[in-house]
Amino acid sequence: MSSKAEISAQAIFVKELAARLQKDIESNQGKPSVYNGMANHTQLQSDIKRLRRELMELSNMIGCQYRR
């Protein structure tokens, strides 16, 4: 199990990533897109994947026993 300081730092990092993602989504809502959907959708999808990876790391740090 990781130290409380590492867990706290990871939680803060995840929160910052989520805030950045929200800001990017809000800024792209008014922009036109060539395809159906949202402008810069591939970058947003990549950011979501990164957020999921960091959340999984946080989950493992606090002792999640479930594995695929």
N, C-alpha and C positions, 0 to 999 in steps of 0.2 A: 504494500500500500504506500502511496506517495505521502509526502508531508503536507500538512495543512496549508503551508505557504504556497507550495506548488499547485495544489488544488484550487486555492483562491486565485492565483495568477491565471490559471487556465480558464476559470469561470469568468474572470474579467475580460480575458481575450475573446472568449466566445460571445460575450455581451457586446463587445466592440465590433466584432465581425457582423453580428446581427443588426446593429445600429447602422453600419455602413451599407449593408444590403438594403435595409429599409429606405435609406436616403437615396440610393441609386435607383430603386424601384420608383420612388416618388418623382425623381427628376426625369425619368424616362417615360412617364405616363403621357405627357403631352407631345412627345416626339413621334413623327410618322414612321411607320415601318413598311418595308417593301412587302413583307409577308404578313399573314394574319398573326396577330400576337403583339408583342412588345418590342420596341427598338432595343438593340443590344441584348437580345434574349440569350445568346450563347454565352456571353460574359456573365450574365446573371445566373445562368445554370451552373457555370463553373464556380461562381461564388457560393451557391447553395451547396454544391458538393463539398467544397472546402469547409463550410460551416458544419456539415454533417460529419466530416472526418474529425474535426476538432471536438464536436460534441461526443463522438464515440471515444475519443481519447480521454475526455473528462469523465465519461461514464466508467471507463476502465480504471482510471485513477481512484475513483471512490469505491471501487471494489465490485463492479458489476461482474457476475459470474456467468452470464448468458453469452454464449459464443455461437457462431454459425457453424 
